[in-house]
């Protein structure tokens, strides 16, 4: 039986981990679209620029696409180029070469406008219409209003091996407890990001939107205290501030993941405790 073809657009932190997992499972022939001329082991390189469709050349007949390209920065122009323009360029080029079965679009929980600590799920209609993330909303809308099958995964803050910035800051005493409390954050381990993508590729359910966050939307202060204890520090000795400019945080919302759980996905790391425990050795050493 001939292996189906999968195209991964974006060879960054998530794209490389996804490619490695797919190669290990051996169910797809993997193509990686990236600007660099350096191929990843076990994949076939399509060296191209998403913003320059003339660089795509003749694309192979792709079965599935995972669009996990990341913007070069947080400017509105960078977000527009990658999350809307680049997506549309790739969809058009792929359809011109024969179409595709399904596209998995990696979006972000930053599309939710909530910022007062309230709960949101996929049915929440209040999405941002200002700032860079509005172009993620536009990219989602292009898929939702189009004729083809898609799965949109709105990922929380992605952490994992090699991405331990928050842990290191707590260890070094650089983070502060917010004296007013009530700043909620939502995160997801890289391996669960990969797991959700593979789960979506195998699912019969199409044209779906899922929140890609673990099962515990936690108060930021609680996470810092837990980390400090793991480093043998006194959590009560952490410096406090009521100045939000002294705190590294994005947004303030609590995001439900009940829909992806109902779809049958089982988390490897159901909360920050399991996920960060698996990374403590990386920071301690």
Buried (B, 14 or more C-beta within 10 A) or exposed (E): EEEBBBBBBBBEBBBBBBBBBBBEEEBBBBBBBBEEEEBBEBBEBBBBBBEEBEBBEEBBEBBBBBBBBBBEEEEBEBBBBBBBBBBBBBBEBBBEBEEBBBBBBBBBBBBBBBEEBEEBBBEBEEBBEEEBBBBBBBBBEBBEEBEBBBBBBBBBBBBBEEBBEBBEBBBEEEBBBBEEEEBBBBBBBBBBBBBBBBBBBEBEEEEBBBBBBBBBBBBBBBBBBBBBEBBEBEBEEBEEEEEEEEBEEBBBBBBBBEBBBEBEBEBBBBBBBBBBEBBBEBBEE
